[in-house]
């Protein structure tokens, strides 16, 4: 009790302060007790994890000789990788059979992950060849396994050597006081300095060398880039006022308005049409690029009616440069359509492989010579990798690249998604498998055959150009049925574009 002889003492305030002090002390004690219990639980988990790890690795540690740190890391990576021996050896009844893995049908992003490589946006962007962004536009270079080609396939020994160097470099910078972002940048720069894209050992070992380019995602990405170019050209030519903030304010007679109308009415890409409208409402056509992932159905529809979009770009007041841009897109679409038609075939002939090589090379050249997007990974792969891989697949199986496509797999995923809409969460897969059994096994066994669902759009080149002489080879209606070509394909500038692409240099009669 404080001395209260010379001054007045407030006993109520004193008791209140003592009570608050006791309350704070109790709270501190409880928080310390909780922290102590939490640390004990974490320590117990660590001990259990160590015991499990020791139990799992005791035989390996006791029965093997001394191993270096590098060898230990390689063993760890091997343990994490897929056991290809288990995937290729089967026991059927009492017989043991073995199968060889010949193909890996996956898109380039998935192949990069399976190969332990960097992403596609890295300097050396291709999972199939040692090409970098600096020399991708070299129109005189070529790709192939023979020594005379500038670009060669990745070798497995080179992959392993680069991985060892990358691990040593990571150890070197690990102790430096740098942020994770800076360290990651230094690692990617070091990999690029090794003229490689390899960071880890391939998950599939040497089987990664058997991968071939997959047609589905390649054609979808190629048509996606084509539409982006046409869309930018339409917005540029429309010269919309600043006051135009939403698509509803876009004049129907403008180039942009005609393009979207053609996209909906002729191409019949409704989802893409809605996406473009929302994109314009958000960005007014001047912000980030349109982000839309094409499907196989949309790519097929573009193959049939891409010229309706190109024709929508035409205007009465077009200058020579505007007309040239339209003709470039027309030529580009035709080369892309022919390439897509040939790479998505199961049955193909030798002369068609030569046609594929020519169409793919011309598609690459027209991108590199006339378009601002120049050569991206999709364009380069279609121009250089596709002809070589198509020839390899034909030599091995006497078939086309369609044998490694993922189109059927994605169609199956869409079908399963539709089935799951009428199921409950707890019994979803049971009901899906039951439906599959009834449709595919039970009904055919009892004499009920499912009706054939024949598609009318199986061909990538529209049948009308062969059946009706009123249509040009590009798919556009001719001015006169007796004419050899339509007004776009028969333009004098088109001949100059074809000549430039064939010779590999832009003709003096064209505008740069």
MOFENGI-V923400 format. One record per residue. BURIAL is + if it has 9 or more other ideal C-beta (glycine too) atoms within 8 Angstrom, else -. Layout:
BURIAL / BURIAL
This chain:
- / - / - / - / - / - / - / - / - / - / - / - / - / + / - / - / - / - / - / - / - / - / - / - / - / - / - / - / - / - / - / - / - / - / - / - / - / - / - / - / - / - / - / - / - / - / - / - / - / - / - / - / - / - / - / - / - / - / - / - / - / - / - / - / - / - / - / - / - / - / - / + / + / + / + / - / + / - / - / - / + / - / - / + / - / - / - / + / + / - / - / - / - / - / - / - / - / - / - / - / + / - / + / + / - / + / + / + / - / - / + / + / + / + / + / + / + / + / - / + / - / + / - / + / + / + / + / + / + / + / + / + / - / - / + / + / - / - / + / - / + / - / + / + / - / - / - / - / + / - / + / + / - / + / - / + / - / + / + / + / - / + / + / + / + / + / + / - / + / + / - / - / + / - / - / - / - / - / - / - / - / - / + / - / - / + / + / + / - / + / + / + / - / + / - / + / + / + / + / - / + / + / + / + / + / - / + / + / - / + / + / + / + / + / + / + / + / + / + / + / + / + / + / + / + / + / + / + / + / + / + / - / + / + / + / - / + / + / - / + / - / - / - / + / - / - / + / - / - / + / - / - / - / + / + / + / + / + / + / + / + / + / + / + / - / + / + / - / + / - / - / + / + / - / + / + / + / - / + / + / + / - / + / - / - / - / - / - / - / - / - / - / - / + / - / + / - / + / + / + / + / + / + / + / + / + / + / + / + / + / + / + / + / - / - / - / - / - / - / - / - / + / + / + / + / + / + / + / + / + / + / + / + / + / + / + / + / + / + / + / + / + / + / + / + / - / - / + / - / - / - / + / + / - / + / + / + / - / + / + / + / + / + / + / + / + / + / + / + / - / + / - / + / - / + / - / + / + / + / + / + / + / + / + / + / + / + / + / + / + / + / + / + / + / - / - / - / - / + / + / + / + / + / + / + / + / + / - / - / + / + / - / - / - / - / + / - / - / + / + / - / - / + / - / - / - / - / + / - / - / + / + / - / - / + / - / + / + / + / - / - / - / + / + / - / - / - / - / - / - / - / - / - / - / - / - / - / - / - / + / + / + / - / - / + / - / - / - / - / - / + / + / - / + / + / + / - / + / - / - / - / - / + / - / - / + / - / + / + / + / + / - / + / + / - / + / + / + / + / + / + / - / - / + / - / - / + / - / - / + / - / -
